[in-house]
Each structure stands twice: as C-alpha cells, then as structure tokens.
C-alpha cells in the first residue's frame, strides 16, 4: 500500500504520535528525575547550576518565562547532563530570546556528549533556538545528544542547527530529535533575515541521527526560498527520518543540496566514483508532508518539493511517505537529482509527480502520484490517514524486512519480504 498505513499521523509537539487506540505511544514522558536534581527558577540560578554541574547531572527548570536577551544564553558543555522542564509540559517553561540572544546567535548551545534537553519551549532566537556545536574552547566531536518534547518557535534562522567545524574535523553524530514542535508563525516570518535563511532542522555532515515523531510547520517566506523542514547535507550519513508531520513548508525533507557541495568524507569510501556527496545511506519513511496554505503557494518561491534527494548515494530509501498539496509544487512531490544519486523509492503516495532530474537514478516500485484530498481524513490539519476504502490501500510493493516493518501508527505491515 502506498503512503504508509492509512497514511498520515498526528505528530504534534510535546504529545506527538500515537493512534486512536492509544496502544502505540512513541513519546512518553521522561522518567522521574533523580532525587539530587537541581531545581532552578531564574536565569541566574540556571547559569550557576550549569557552571557547577558535574557530568551526568540533572537540572530542572520551574514553570515560567525566562528572558534570554541582553547577554543571556544557555551553554551545556558537561557530558551526560539533562536539562528539562520540571512540570514535563513544554508550554509552561519558555526560554525567550526576543531576537536579542546574548551571544548574538543561539539561546541553547549544546557542546557535549549524551546531553538531554527536554520539555521546554525555546523561542525568538536571533539565529537558532538550539545549536548543537563543538565546544567554544577545546572543541571535539559531539555524539548522543537527545532533544525531546521541546517546542522551537519563531527562530531568526533555522529552528535547530547541527554542525561541526568547516573542515569536518569535529562532527555531530548519533543524536535524536523526537516528539517536538518546530513552528514559524506569521509574526515570526517578519523577522527572518538573509533572504529567507530559515528552516526547521538544518544539519551539516552529521552521522547516525534519528528524527522522529515531530511536527514542523510554517517555514516559508513571502520572498526567497526557505530551507527544508528537515534537512541534512554536506555528507550526512545513515539518518533515520520517520513519522514526522510537516505542514505548509516551502520544502519538506531534503538530503543533500546541489550537485557539487563539498562535504564530509568517510574512510570506507561508501560511494565509489561519487564526489561531493550530499548524504549517504539512511531511510525516509512513514512521513506526512502536506501543503494547504494559499499564501505559501502564491509566495515568491511557492511550495517547491516534498522530499528532495540531491547527490545522495549508498542506497538511500524513501518508503511509505505521503506528500499532498492542494496546488502543484513548483518542482515535484518527490524528486531525485544529479548523476551521483542512487536511491530506492517505494510505496509513496503523492498528489503530484515523482521525478528524476539531472541524471539521477532510483529504483521505483509501488508508488502512486494521483492522490486527491477526498482520500484523506483531514488533509487541512495534516492528518493524511486514508479513508476506509480509499484506492491506495493494500496496493504497495513488498519491501525488505527491517526497512519499514511498521506503519505510522506502529502496526506491523503485511507486505514485507524477508531477505
């Protein structure tokens, strides 16, 4: 069956995922904090707690709005540290940069291994609400960051930035972004700078990340082309992007950017004969991408594409995704570009064309590209579950075991081949 289960889903910020029966919950609350957790209720107390924290410490933030303009920002450089809202409700703990973040860029800077940041809203950063980076001094690569049940609202640039140094000596690996909301509102759209240099998640040269059960919406500008809702490029590798709902973004999910962008390389030479690859391997599965906003569609760049692969190799798999737009995209619903690209595109349901560009190659099976709004439960809100009896149900091609064994609602698929 194309397009996942009754394709679609309900990823939505701090309570993303789940199904009508409640059996599948990919976004449970975090476990109770340890008894020695430090509780803070002011910016000054938070800064002191971060400075004094030992590796593995937990810091809890009380409900309230915290002013991160005028010299204030969060810097986490202790491995294993957890920083989370005490109530477990991200709407009640707000870090507000008022577009005047202290270091001129990001409100929350994560520069250590195995950090968890959860249950907090971060909004109105001059650049990025959250930035995963090498340490300011004595930089190293960073791994194991977990961003969970957060809300990132109205960034000045991308909502979440993940990048190492320009020479790819220090890289960001094996992180998770889950059960979170990234949103650009009409008010926030007026504060975007640099020719619409914005987007949801933007990662450079990062390996092994999982991006799941998030809702990402509103990333577009009246003029200029926004980056994607989810984007990894400059030699990203082995990403899993699944069960995300992307609503009214100029571009949905992207691996790679351009055909000649210099990026990270790997000693095992995963793509013989391909240079400047944008991304290597990985899977994009069970995602929902929908565009209804007439203002977006009539903007300067319009809705460009739902899923874009550009100079990707290592058999990237695009499986069981649904892309629906009420007007035709400027380019396509799903596309693969440039001569170095090799991919597998299977069981995707789209409203408009899926296409090859600029010499790319993809193995295709079970895709449908004539979906109408009448097939879906509530396309206006991003719920692209198929209505009972819709034509695409049970029409997909078999896929190998382990690629997409479950649908968006956590139910086992029936069309799986064991290899």
C-alpha positions as CSV (number, residue, x, y, z in Angstrom):
1,X,0.0,0.0,0.0
2,X,1.4,3.4,-0.9
3,X,1.6,6.1,1.7
4,X,2.1,4.1,4.8
5,X,-0.8,2.6,6.9
6,X,-3.9,4.6,6.3
7,X,-1.1,7.1,5.6
8,X,-0.6,10.1,7.8
9,X,-0.3,10.7,11.5
10,X,-0.5,13.1,14.4
11,X,3.0,14.2,15.3
12,X,2.3,17.4,17.3
13,X,4.9,18.9,19.6
14,X,5.2,17.5,23.1
15,X,2.5,14.9,22.7
16,X,3.4,13.6,19.2
17,X,2.4,10.3,17.8
18,X,0.0,7.6,19.0
19,X,-3.1,6.2,17.5
20,X,-6.8,6.1,18.2
21,X,-6.5,3.0,20.4
22,X,-3.7,4.5,22.5
23,X,-1.5,1.3,22.3
24,X,1.3,3.0,20.4
25,X,2.9,5.9,22.2
26,X,6.3,6.9,20.8
27,X,6.5,10.0,23.0
28,X,6.1,9.0,26.7
29,X,7.1,11.4,29.5
30,X,10.6,11.1,30.7
31,X,11.2,9.0,33.9
32,X,11.1,10.8,37.2
33,X,14.2,12.8,37.8
34,X,16.8,11.7,40.4
35,X,16.5,12.8,44.0
36,X,19.6,15.0,43.7
37,X,18.4,17.0,40.7
38,X,19.0,20.7,41.0
39,X,15.8,22.9,40.7
40,X,16.1,26.4,39.3
41,X,13.6,29.2,38.8
42,X,15.7,32.1,37.5
43,X,18.1,32.7,34.6
44,X,20.9,33.5,37.1
45,X,20.3,30.3,39.0
46,X,20.3,28.3,35.8
47,X,23.6,29.7,34.7
48,X,25.1,28.9,38.1
49,X,23.7,25.4,38.0
50,X,25.2,24.8,34.6
51,X,28.6,26.1,35.6
52,X,28.7,24.0,38.7
53,X,27.1,20.8,37.3
54,X,29.1,17.6,37.3
55,X,28.8,15.2,34.3
56,X,25.6,13.3,34.4
57,X,23.7,15.9,36.5
58,X,20.0,16.8,36.1
59,X,18.8,20.3,36.2
60,X,15.0,21.0,36.4
61,X,13.5,24.3,35.3
62,X,10.4,25.6,37.1
63,X,7.4,26.8,35.0
64,X,7.7,30.4,33.9
65,X,9.1,32.6,31.1
66,X,12.8,33.2,31.2
67,X,14.4,36.2,29.5
68,X,17.4,35.3,27.3
69,X,18.0,38.6,25.7
70,X,20.7,41.1,26.8
71,X,23.7,38.8,27.4
72,X,21.9,35.6,28.5
73,X,22.2,32.2,26.9
74,X,22.5,28.5,27.8
75,X,25.8,26.7,27.3
76,X,26.0,23.0,28.0
77,X,29.5,21.5,28.0
78,X,29.1,18.7,30.6
79,X,28.7,15.2,29.2
80,X,25.6,13.3,30.3
81,X,23.8,16.4,31.6
82,X,20.0,16.6,31.4
83,X,18.2,19.9,31.3
84,X,14.4,19.7,31.4
85,X,11.2,21.4,32.4
86,X,10.2,20.3,35.8
87,X,6.5,20.0,35.0
88,X,7.0,18.0,31.9
89,X,4.9,20.4,29.9
90,X,7.0,22.5,27.4
91,X,4.2,25.1,27.0
92,X,4.8,26.1,30.7
93,X,8.6,26.6,30.5
94,X,9.6,29.2,28.0
95,X,13.1,30.5,27.1
96,X,12.5,33.7,25.2
97,X,15.4,35.4,23.3
98,X,13.3,38.3,22.0
99,X,15.6,38.2,18.9
100,X,18.5,39.5,21.1
101,X,20.3,36.4,22.3
102,X,23.4,37.1,24.4
103,X,26.0,35.5,22.2
104,X,24.4,37.0,19.1
105,X,23.2,33.6,17.8
106,X,21.6,30.8,19.8
107,X,19.6,30.6,23.0
108,X,20.7,27.0,23.9
109,X,24.1,25.8,22.8
110,X,24.9,22.0,23.3
111,X,28.5,21.1,23.1
112,X,28.9,17.8,25.0
113,X,28.2,14.1,24.6
114,X,25.0,12.5,25.7
115,X,23.1,15.7,26.7
116,X,19.3,15.6,27.0
117,X,17.3,18.7,26.5
118,X,13.5,18.2,27.1
119,X,10.1,19.7,27.9
120,X,11.0,23.3,27.3
121,X,9.9,25.9,24.7
122,X,12.7,28.0,23.1
123,X,11.5,30.9,21.1
124,X,12.5,34.1,19.2
125,X,16.3,33.4,18.9
126,X,18.3,35.8,16.8
127,X,19.6,32.8,14.9
128,X,18.8,29.4,16.4
129,X,16.8,28.4,19.4
130,X,19.0,25.3,19.8
131,X,22.5,24.9,18.3
132,X,24.5,21.6,18.6
133,X,28.1,22.5,18.1
134,X,31.7,21.8,19.1
135,X,32.7,23.4,22.4
136,X,33.8,27.0,22.4
137,X,37.2,26.0,23.8
138,X,39.0,22.7,23.3
139,X,36.4,21.5,20.7
140,X,35.7,17.9,20.0
141,X,33.2,15.9,18.1
142,X,29.8,15.5,19.9
143,X,27.6,12.4,20.0
144,X,24.4,11.2,21.7
145,X,22.5,14.5,22.0
146,X,18.8,13.9,22.7
147,X,16.3,16.7,22.0
148,X,12.9,15.5,23.2
149,X,9.4,17.0,23.6
150,X,10.5,20.6,23.0
151,X,8.9,23.5,21.2
152,X,11.0,25.7,19.0
153,X,9.1,28.8,17.9
154,X,9.9,31.7,15.5
155,X,13.7,31.4,15.0
156,X,15.6,34.1,13.3
157,X,17.2,31.4,11.1
158,X,16.8,27.7,11.5
159,X,15.0,26.3,14.5
160,X,17.6,23.6,15.2
161,X,21.1,23.8,13.8
162,X,23.5,20.9,14.0
163,X,27.0,21.4,12.7
164,X,30.7,20.9,13.4
165,X,33.6,22.9,12.1
166,X,34.0,23.9,8.4
167,X,36.9,21.4,7.9
168,X,34.8,18.4,9.2
169,X,37.4,17.7,11.9
170,X,34.7,17.9,14.6
171,X,31.4,16.3,13.7
172,X,28.0,15.7,15.4
173,X,26.9,12.1,15.5
174,X,24.2,9.7,16.8
175,X,21.7,12.2,18.0
176,X,17.9,12.1,18.3
177,X,15.2,14.7,17.8
178,X,11.9,13.4,18.8
179,X,8.3,14.4,19.7
180,X,8.9,18.1,19.2
181,X,7.3,21.0,17.5
182,X,9.1,23.5,15.2
183,X,7.0,26.4,14.0
184,X,7.4,29.6,12.2
185,X,4.4,31.9,12.7
186,X,3.2,34.8,10.6
187,X,4.7,37.2,13.2
188,X,8.0,35.3,13.2
189,X,8.1,35.3,9.5
190,X,8.6,39.1,9.5
191,X,11.9,38.6,11.5
192,X,13.6,36.2,9.1
193,X,16.9,37.6,7.7
194,X,19.3,36.8,4.9
195,X,16.9,36.1,2.0
196,X,14.7,33.6,3.9
197,X,17.6,31.8,5.5
198,X,15.4,29.7,7.7
199,X,14.1,26.1,8.1
200,X,13.2,23.6,10.8
201,X,16.2,21.3,11.3
202,X,19.4,22.0,9.4
203,X,22.4,19.6,9.9
204,X,25.8,19.5,8.3
205,X,28.0,16.4,8.0
206,X,26.2,14.6,10.8
207,X,26.0,10.8,11.0
208,X,23.5,8.4,12.6
209,X,20.8,10.8,13.7
210,X,17.2,9.8,14.2
211,X,14.5,12.4,13.5
212,X,11.1,11.0,14.5
213,X,7.5,11.9,15.6
214,X,7.9,15.7,15.2
215,X,5.6,18.3,13.8
216,X,7.3,21.0,11.7
217,X,5.2,23.8,10.1
218,X,5.2,27.2,8.5
219,X,8.8,27.6,7.2
220,X,8.4,29.8,4.2
221,X,8.8,33.5,3.3
222,X,7.0,36.0,1.1
223,X,10.2,36.3,-0.9
224,X,13.1,33.9,-1.0
225,X,13.2,30.1,-0.7
226,X,13.3,28.6,2.8
227,X,15.4,25.6,3.6
228,X,13.6,22.4,4.4
229,X,11.6,21.4,7.4
230,X,14.2,18.6,7.9
231,X,17.5,18.9,6.0
232,X,20.8,17.1,6.3
233,X,23.6,17.7,3.8
234,X,27.4,18.2,3.4
235,X,28.0,14.5,3.7
236,X,25.4,13.4,6.3
237,X,25.2,9.6,6.7
238,X,22.8,6.9,7.9
239,X,19.9,9.1,9.0
240,X,16.5,7.7,10.0
241,X,13.7,10.2,9.4
242,X,10.3,8.8,10.3
243,X,6.8,9.5,11.4
244,X,7.2,13.3,11.1
245,X,4.3,15.6,10.0
246,X,5.4,18.6,8.0
247,X,2.7,21.2,7.3
248,X,3.0,24.2,5.0
249,X,6.7,24.4,4.5
250,X,8.3,25.6,1.2
251,X,10.4,22.4,1.2
252,X,9.7,19.3,3.2
253,X,12.5,16.8,3.7
254,X,15.9,17.1,2.0
255,X,19.1,15.0,1.8
256,X,21.9,16.9,0.1
257,X,21.8,20.2,-1.6
258,X,23.2,20.8,-5.0
259,X,25.4,18.6,-7.1
260,X,28.9,19.8,-6.1
261,X,28.7,20.9,-2.4
262,X,31.9,19.9,-0.6
263,X,31.2,17.8,2.5
264,X,32.3,15.2,4.9
265,X,34.0,12.1,3.5
266,X,34.4,8.6,5.1
267,X,37.4,6.2,5.2
268,X,35.3,3.3,3.9
269,X,34.6,5.1,0.6
270,X,30.8,4.3,0.7
271,X,30.1,5.8,-2.7
272,X,32.9,4.8,-5.1
273,X,33.1,7.2,-8.0
274,X,30.9,9.8,-6.4
275,X,32.5,13.0,-5.1
276,X,30.9,15.8,-3.1
277,X,28.0,13.6,-2.0
278,X,25.3,15.3,-0.1
279,X,24.2,12.3,2.0
280,X,25.0,8.6,2.3
281,X,22.5,5.8,3.1
282,X,19.6,6.2,5.5
283,X,15.9,5.9,5.3
284,X,13.0,8.4,5.0
285,X,9.8,6.5,6.0
286,X,6.2,7.0,7.1
287,X,6.4,10.8,7.0
288,X,3.5,13.1,6.1
289,X,4.1,16.3,4.1
290,X,1.1,18.5,3.4
291,X,0.7,22.0,1.9
292,X,-2.7,23.8,2.1
293,X,-1.7,27.4,2.7
294,X,-2.6,29.6,-0.2
295,X,-0.2,32.3,0.9
296,X,2.7,29.9,0.8
297,X,1.7,28.6,-2.6
298,X,1.4,32.1,-4.0
299,X,4.6,33.4,-2.4
300,X,7.7,34.1,-4.4
301,X,9.2,30.6,-4.1
302,X,5.9,28.8,-3.5
303,X,5.8,25.2,-2.5
304,X,9.0,23.7,-4.1
305,X,9.1,20.0,-3.2
306,X,8.0,17.5,-0.6
307,X,11.1,15.2,-0.5
308,X,14.3,16.0,-2.3
309,X,17.4,13.9,-2.8
310,X,20.4,15.7,-4.2
311,X,23.7,13.9,-4.8
312,X,22.9,11.1,-2.4
313,X,24.3,7.6,-2.6
314,X,24.6,4.4,-0.6
315,X,21.0,3.4,-1.5
316,X,19.0,6.0,0.4
317,X,15.5,4.6,0.8
318,X,12.3,6.7,0.6
319,X,9.5,4.4,1.7
320,X,5.8,4.8,2.6
321,X,5.7,8.6,2.7
322,X,2.7,10.7,1.8
323,X,3.0,14.1,0.1
324,X,-0.2,16.1,-0.6
325,X,-0.5,19.7,-1.8
326,X,-3.7,21.5,-2.9
327,X,-1.7,23.1,-5.7
328,X,1.1,21.6,-7.8
329,X,4.6,22.1,-6.4
330,X,7.0,24.3,-8.3
331,X,9.2,21.2,-8.8
332,X,7.6,17.9,-7.7
333,X,6.2,15.9,-4.8
334,X,9.3,13.7,-4.6
335,X,12.5,14.1,-6.7
336,X,16.0,12.7,-7.0
337,X,18.7,14.8,-8.7
338,X,22.2,14.7,-10.0
339,X,24.3,12.0,-11.6
340,X,25.8,10.7,-8.3
341,X,22.4,9.9,-6.8
342,X,21.3,6.3,-6.3
343,X,18.1,5.6,-4.3
344,X,15.2,3.3,-3.7
345,X,11.8,5.0,-3.9
346,X,8.9,2.6,-2.8
347,X,5.3,2.8,-1.8
348,X,5.0,6.6,-1.7
349,X,1.6,8.3,-2.2
350,X,1.7,11.8,-3.7
351,X,-0.7,14.2,-5.2
352,X,1.7,15.2,-7.9
353,X,4.6,13.9,-9.9
354,X,7.6,12.0,-8.6
355,X,10.6,12.6,-10.9
356,X,14.2,12.0,-11.8
357,X,16.3,15.1,-12.6
358,X,19.8,15.7,-13.9
359,X,20.9,12.1,-14.4
360,X,19.9,10.7,-11.0
361,X,19.0,7.0,-10.7
362,X,16.3,5.4,-8.5
363,X,14.7,2.0,-8.2
364,X,10.9,2.5,-8.0
365,X,8.0,0.3,-7.0
366,X,4.5,0.7,-5.7
367,X,4.4,4.5,-5.9
368,X,1.2,6.4,-6.8
369,X,1.1,10.0,-7.8
370,X,-2.6,10.9,-8.2
371,X,-3.8,11.3,-4.7
372,X,-6.8,13.6,-4.1
373,X,-7.9,15.3,-0.9
374,X,-11.0,13.1,-0.8
375,X,-8.8,10.1,0.0
376,X,-7.7,11.5,3.4
377,X,-9.3,12.0,6.8
378,X,-8.4,15.7,7.3
379,X,-5.7,17.0,4.9
380,X,-6.2,20.6,6.1
381,X,-4.8,19.7,9.5
382,X,-2.1,17.4,8.3
383,X,-4.0,14.1,9.0
384,X,-3.4,12.1,5.9
385,X,-4.7,8.8,7.2
386,X,-6.6,7.2,4.3
387,X,-10.3,7.0,4.5
388,X,-11.8,3.5,4.6
389,X,-12.0,2.1,1.1
390,X,-9.6,4.6,-0.5
391,X,-8.0,3.2,-3.6
392,X,-4.3,3.1,-2.4
393,X,-5.0,0.7,0.5
394,X,-3.1,-2.6,0.1
395,X,-1.6,-1.5,-3.2
396,X,2.1,-1.3,-2.2
397,X,5.0,-3.4,-3.3
398,X,6.8,-5.7,-0.8
399,X,9.8,-4.1,0.9
400,X,12.8,-5.9,2.6
401,X,12.5,-6.7,6.3
402,X,13.8,-4.0,8.5
403,X,13.2,-1.1,6.1
404,X,9.7,-0.2,7.1
405,X,8.2,-3.0,9.1
406,X,5.7,-0.8,10.9
407,X,3.3,1.9,9.7
408,X,2.9,5.3,11.1
409,X,0.6,4.0,13.9
410,X,3.0,1.3,15.0
411,X,1.2,-1.5,13.3
412,X,3.1,-4.3,11.6
413,X,2.9,-4.2,7.8
414,X,1.8,-7.2,5.8
415,X,3.8,-6.5,2.7
416,X,7.3,-7.3,3.9
417,X,9.8,-9.7,2.2
418,X,12.3,-11.4,4.4
419,X,15.8,-11.1,2.9
